[in-house]
Amino acid sequence: MMHVQYSTNEFEQKYTYDGEDLGAVYTPERTVFRVWAPLADSVTVNLYTSGNAGEDDLIDRLVMKPDVNGTWTAEKADDLNGVYYTYLVSRNGETQEACDPYARTTGVNGERAMVIDLALTNPKGWDKDCDPHGEERITDAVIYELHIRDISSDRSAGIRNVGKFLGLVETGTVTPSGIPTGLDHMKELGITHVHLLPVADYGSVDEKRLEEAQFNWGYDPVNYNVPEGSYSTDPYHGEVRVREMKQMVKTLHDNGISVVLDVVYNHVYDADEFCFNKIVPGYFSRIDAEGNYSAGSGCENDNATERSMVRKYIVDSVAYWADEYHIDGFRFDLVGLIDIETVRAVMEKVSRKHPNVIFYGEGWTMGTGLTKEGVLLATQNNSAELPGFAFFSDTMRDGLRGHVFYYSQRGYISGGKGLANVIEQCFLGKAPDWCKTPSQSVNYASCHDNYTLMDRITLAAPEASWEEWVRMNNLAAVIYMTAEGIPFLQAGEEMLRRKLDADGNIVENSFKSPDFINGLKWDCLNEKTYQDVYAYYRGLIAFRKAHRQLRLTTPEEVERYVTPVEGLPKDVVAMRIAGDEGDKKTDGIFAIFNPNRTAVEINLPEGVWSVCINAERAGTDPIEMITGEKVKVEPISATVLVKLRKKG
Ligand code: CA
C-alpha cells in the first residue's frame, strides 16, 4: 500500500522539502503559492471571492508547475489580500479539492484558505509586544487552564463578548453584585500564564450556527495554523479571527499575563477529510497492518509525526504561533504519541528566536502504530531524553486526590493511607517512576479532564462535611503551590468549581457539555466560603512568588535547600526549606501537611517563626508569631511558617 512507502529512506530523501515558503506567500505586488504534493499528476489553485465552500464564485484558476522535492508552485501578480483559495489535486484521474495545510486563515468552517496581509491584522504596539514573563524560568510560572467560552458564558460574568477571544480582553467586568470577573479576576489571582484549551480551528462546532448553543473543548483539529472561527465575532471573514486573537494576546500581555496554547498535534478531526491527507493520501496518519488508522489516542487516528514532512509541518506550525501570535508556551496534547525527534525539532526551532517559550505536555504511554523502526516517543518515561520539556505529574495528582480511574479511591487529602512518601517525593519535584527534576514536573490537582477537584473530593470522601471538603481542597492547593515544580490549576478551582448537570449529578467528561455545566459560576463569590477559598489561592500564589526557594530548577538545588522532616506523626509530611541568601529578612520555610482528622503538634527548629499559611488563611503577611518549640497543625490542613532572620 502507498502509505508504507512514505516512511522509507528513498521516499524521504527524494521528497523532503525544507524551504520556508509553503502556503501562500503574500506581498502587495504578488502572491506565490507552494504546496507539497509529491504523487500528484497535476495541481491547480482555485481563487474565490468568498470563503464559503460550494459557493459558485471562482475568480481564477492557476495551473501549478512541479518544483523541487515534490512541491508545486504558482504565482499571481496582483494584490490578493482577502482572496480565498483551495488546491485541486489530481492523481490517477481522481481530483480532490483541499484547503491549504499552511493556510494562515480561512473562511467559515475552515474549508477555503484565504490569502492574508498579516501586517494589517497587528494591533497597535504589536512590534513592542513581548512575553511579560520572558525573563523568568518555567518554575516561576503559575499556569491557569481556561476554555475561551468558560470565562464569559455564565451570565454572572458580565462580559459582553460571550464565548469570544474578545471576552478575555474586557476589563472592569463584574458580577451583578460588583465582584470582578474575567481578565480582572485572573490579574487579581496572580497567575503568570493563561493556558488556553485549543484555539486552532477545530471541527466539532459549526461556525454557521453560532446562534445555537454549542460547546466543545476543541481537541479535533481541522486547520492547524488558523484561529477557531467560533471564537471570533465573524467567522466568514478570515482576517477577523486573526485580528481578534492577536488583540487578545496583546491585552493579556499588557496585563502581565503570558499565553500558552494547548496544541493537538497527535490526531486530526477526520483523517480522510484532513486537507494534508486529501493532497497526499494517507501521509499524515499512522495506518496499521490491516490498513486501518492507528488510534492510540482513542480519537480515531494518530498523526504520523515520525514522517519527515509531518515533522516539518508540526515544527513550522508551532514556530508560526510563536512568531506571528507571540505565544509564550505550548502544552502538547497526548505528546506521548509524538516522537521525541519531532518535539526536539520544535523546541530547537522555536527557542532560536524565543528562548524563554515554555513547553509541557501529557506524556502518557499509549499504543500507536509507528511507521518506522526505532522511534522513541515523548512519554514521561523518556523525560530524561527531553530536557526542557515538562510533563503533567499524574503522580502528584493521583497522590493528592486518588486514582484517576477509581473515583471513590481516597487520596492523601481525602484520607488515603500510605501516601506520605509519594507526596514527599512530588514535593521535591520528583516522581519515582519518571521525573528527576522540578523543571519537568507540572504539579496539579485538577485540569479540564476528569472530575474537578471539588467533585473528586466529594466522591472520595462522601461522609465528610462541607467544611472538611473545603479543607481537603485547600490542603491540595497548598501542597502543589508550595512544591518544587510548575504549579498548574484548572480555571475555577480557586472558587471550588464543580460540573453538575440539571439534576445535580456530577459530570466527569464535559467535552461537549453545555455552558451551564462548563461555564465559570462567578456569582458563587457572593458567598463567604467561596470568597475565602479564592482569597486562600491568591495568598498561596503570592507566597510562592515571594520565595525563590520554592521555585528551584534542578535536583541539585532541591537537595541543597529542601529537607524532608523525619519522626513525624503518621501520614504527616513536613519540609524544612533553607533560606534564600538573597533574602535579608527571612531565613527559611517550614511546611507541614496534616491530612488527619485530628490536630497534630510538630516540633519546630529554634528561632522566631511567623505563620503565613494555616487552615483558614494564606499569604505573605504573618498571621501569628511562634517562639516556642511546637506548632499545632489543625485537622486536614497545612501550616507553613517563615523564619525571621536575626537582626544584626
Ligand atoms: Ca472551526
Residues whose N, C-alpha, C, O or C-beta is under 5 A from the ligand:
A	BS01	CA	N109 D201 Y202 G203 V205 E228 G229
